Structure formats: structure tokens, C-alpha cells
Amino acid sequence: MYWRKSSYSGEDAEHNCVELAQVPNVTAILLRESDQPQTVIATTPAALRALVRAVRAGRFDQLSR
């Protein structure tokens, strides 16, 4: 399985980020934090698309206040 890092992340160990992997022959997307790789969350492509749309739309902006 191949884990992909965001293109916005640096290559060194100090640039931690979310990584994604697709499970071969299964409709699942795996997510993990690069500094905690043992913790993995599974989701569907549709749910991940909905999350990305919501983040881009600013629906979670108030959580950082």
C-alpha cells in the first residue's frame, strides 16, 4: 500500500501532515497523521469528498476560535 502526503508538506520529519492511501480492490480510503502512523481511519471516497468540500467552504472555520 502506498501512502501519499500532501504536496504542501515538506519532505523532512518536521513537516507532519495527513496521509492518504487507497486499499487495493476495496472502496476505502485510509487516513493517518504522519507523526502517528499507527492510528488509521477508514472512510469512503464519497465521505472524503464531502469533508473536503465542507472544509473548502469554511464550514469548520469557527472551530479554530
CNS distance restraints for C-alpha pairs under 8 A (distance, minus, plus):
assign (resid   1 and name CA) (resid  21 and name CA) 6.85 0.50 0.50
assign (resid   1 and name CA) (resid  22 and name CA) 7.42 0.50 0.50
assign (resid   1 and name CA) (resid  23 and name CA) 6.98 0.50 0.50
assign (resid   1 and name CA) (resid  24 and name CA) 7.59 0.50 0.50
assign (resid   2 and name CA) (resid  21 and name CA) 5.87 0.50 0.50
assign (resid   2 and name CA) (resid  22 and name CA) 7.66 0.50 0.50
assign (resid   3 and name CA) (resid  19 and name CA) 5.96 0.50 0.50
assign (resid   3 and name CA) (resid  20 and name CA) 5.43 0.50 0.50
assign (resid   3 and name CA) (resid  21 and name CA) 4.69 0.50 0.50
assign (resid   4 and name CA) (resid  19 and name CA) 5.29 0.50 0.50
assign (resid   4 and name CA) (resid  20 and name CA) 5.19 0.50 0.50
assign (resid   4 and name CA) (resid  21 and name CA) 6.24 0.50 0.50
assign (resid   5 and name CA) (resid   9 and name CA) 6.90 0.50 0.50
assign (resid   5 and name CA) (resid  17 and name CA) 6.96 0.50 0.50
assign (resid   5 and name CA) (resid  18 and name CA) 6.60 0.50 0.50
assign (resid   5 and name CA) (resid  19 and name CA) 4.70 0.50 0.50
assign (resid   5 and name CA) (resid  20 and name CA) 6.77 0.50 0.50
assign (resid   6 and name CA) (resid  17 and name CA) 7.06 0.50 0.50
assign (resid   6 and name CA) (resid  18 and name CA) 7.08 0.50 0.50
assign (resid   6 and name CA) (resid  19 and name CA) 6.82 0.50 0.50
assign (resid   9 and name CA) (resid  15 and name CA) 5.79 0.50 0.50
assign (resid   9 and name CA) (resid  16 and name CA) 7.11 0.50 0.50
assign (resid   9 and name CA) (resid  17 and name CA) 6.65 0.50 0.50
assign (resid  10 and name CA) (resid  14 and name CA) 7.93 0.50 0.50
assign (resid  10 and name CA) (resid  15 and name CA) 5.29 0.50 0.50
assign (resid  11 and name CA) (resid  15 and name CA) 6.82 0.50 0.50
assign (resid  16 and name CA) (resid  33 and name CA) 7.11 0.50 0.50
assign (resid  16 and name CA) (resid  34 and name CA) 5.33 0.50 0.50
assign (resid  16 and name CA) (resid  35 and name CA) 5.88 0.50 0.50
assign (resid  17 and name CA) (resid  33 and name CA) 5.67 0.50 0.50
assign (resid  17 and name CA) (resid  34 and name CA) 5.48 0.50 0.50
assign (resid  17 and name CA) (resid  35 and name CA) 7.60 0.50 0.50
assign (resid  18 and name CA) (resid  31 and name CA) 6.66 0.50 0.50
assign (resid  18 and name CA) (resid  32 and name CA) 5.61 0.50 0.50
assign (resid  18 and name CA) (resid  33 and name CA) 4.51 0.50 0.50
assign (resid  18 and name CA) (resid  34 and name CA) 6.00 0.50 0.50
assign (resid  19 and name CA) (resid  31 and name CA) 5.64 0.50 0.50
assign (resid  19 and name CA) (resid  32 and name CA) 5.35 0.50 0.50
assign (resid  19 and name CA) (resid  33 and name CA) 6.10 0.50 0.50
assign (resid  19 and name CA) (resid  34 and name CA) 6.32 0.50 0.50
assign (resid  20 and name CA) (resid  29 and name CA) 6.81 0.50 0.50
assign (resid  20 and name CA) (resid  30 and name CA) 5.59 0.50 0.50
assign (resid  20 and name CA) (resid  31 and name CA) 4.74 0.50 0.50
assign (resid  20 and name CA) (resid  32 and name CA) 6.75 0.50 0.50
assign (resid  21 and name CA) (resid  29 and name CA) 5.83 0.50 0.50
assign (resid  21 and name CA) (resid  30 and name CA) 5.11 0.50 0.50
assign (resid  21 and name CA) (resid  31 and name CA) 6.66 0.50 0.50
assign (resid  22 and name CA) (resid  26 and name CA) 7.94 0.50 0.50
assign (resid  22 and name CA) (resid  27 and name CA) 7.80 0.50 0.50
assign (resid  22 and name CA) (resid  28 and name CA) 6.11 0.50 0.50
assign (resid  22 and name CA) (resid  29 and name CA) 4.70 0.50 0.50
assign (resid  22 and name CA) (resid  30 and name CA) 6.14 0.50 0.50
assign (resid  23 and name CA) (resid  27 and name CA) 6.99 0.50 0.50
assign (resid  23 and name CA) (resid  28 and name CA) 5.75 0.50 0.50
assign (resid  23 and name CA) (resid  29 and name CA) 6.37 0.50 0.50
assign (resid  23 and name CA) (resid  30 and name CA) 7.25 0.50 0.50
assign (resid  27 and name CA) (resid  44 and name CA) 6.46 0.50 0.50
assign (resid  27 and name CA) (resid  45 and name CA) 7.25 0.50 0.50
assign (resid  28 and name CA) (resid  42 and name CA) 6.41 0.50 0.50
assign (resid  28 and name CA) (resid  43 and name CA) 5.71 0.50 0.50
assign (resid  28 and name CA) (resid  44 and name CA) 4.92 0.50 0.50
assign (resid  28 and name CA) (resid  45 and name CA) 6.59 0.50 0.50
assign (resid  29 and name CA) (resid  42 and name CA) 5.68 0.50 0.50
assign (resid  29 and name CA) (resid  43 and name CA) 5.27 0.50 0.50
assign (resid  29 and name CA) (resid  44 and name CA) 5.71 0.50 0.50
assign (resid  29 and name CA) (resid  45 and name CA) 6.23 0.50 0.50
assign (resid  29 and name CA) (resid  48 and name CA) 7.97 0.50 0.50
assign (resid  30 and name CA) (resid  40 and name CA) 6.42 0.50 0.50
assign (resid  30 and name CA) (resid  41 and name CA) 5.60 0.50 0.50
assign (resid  30 and name CA) (resid  42 and name CA) 4.51 0.50 0.50
assign (resid  30 and name CA) (resid  43 and name CA) 6.38 0.50 0.50
assign (resid  31 and name CA) (resid  40 and name CA) 5.64 0.50 0.50
assign (resid  31 and name CA) (resid  41 and name CA) 5.15 0.50 0.50
assign (resid  31 and name CA) (resid  42 and name CA) 6.37 0.50 0.50
assign (resid  31 and name CA) (resid  43 and name CA) 7.94 0.50 0.50
assign (resid  32 and name CA) (resid  36 and name CA) 7.02 0.50 0.50
assign (resid  32 and name CA) (resid  37 and name CA) 5.75 0.50 0.50
assign (resid  32 and name CA) (resid  38 and name CA) 7.74 0.50 0.50
assign (resid  32 and name CA) (resid  39 and name CA) 6.08 0.50 0.50
assign (resid  32 and name CA) (resid  40 and name CA) 4.85 0.50 0.50
assign (resid  32 and name CA) (resid  41 and name CA) 6.41 0.50 0.50
assign (resid  33 and name CA) (resid  37 and name CA) 5.81 0.50 0.50
assign (resid  33 and name CA) (resid  39 and name CA) 7.46 0.50 0.50
assign (resid  33 and name CA) (resid  40 and name CA) 7.95 0.50 0.50
assign (resid  43 and name CA) (resid  47 and name CA) 6.49 0.50 0.50
assign (resid  43 and name CA) (resid  48 and name CA) 6.72 0.50 0.50
assign (resid  44 and name CA) (resid  48 and name CA) 6.27 0.50 0.50
assign (resid  45 and name CA) (resid  49 and name CA) 6.15 0.50 0.50
assign (resid  46 and name CA) (resid  50 and name CA) 6.25 0.50 0.50
assign (resid  47 and name CA) (resid  51 and name CA) 6.23 0.50 0.50
assign (resid  48 and name CA) (resid  52 and name CA) 6.21 0.50 0.50
assign (resid  49 and name CA) (resid  53 and name CA) 6.15 0.50 0.50
assign (resid  50 and name CA) (resid  54 and name CA) 6.19 0.50 0.50
assign (resid  51 and name CA) (resid  55 and name CA) 6.18 0.50 0.50
assign (resid  52 and name CA) (resid  56 and name CA) 6.13 0.50 0.50
assign (resid  53 and name CA) (resid  57 and name CA) 6.10 0.50 0.50
assign (resid  54 and name CA) (resid  58 and name CA) 6.37 0.50 0.50
assign (resid  54 and name CA) (resid  59 and name CA) 5.46 0.50 0.50
assign (resid  54 and name CA) (resid  60 and name CA) 7.40 0.50 0.50
assign (resid  55 and name CA) (resid  59 and name CA) 5.88 0.50 0.50
assign (resid  55 and name CA) (resid  60 and name CA) 6.13 0.50 0.50
assign (resid  55 and name CA) (resid  61 and name CA) 7.96 0.50 0.50
assign (resid  60 and name CA) (resid  64 and name CA) 7.73 0.50 0.50
assign (resid  61 and name CA) (resid  65 and name CA) 7.77 0.50 0.50
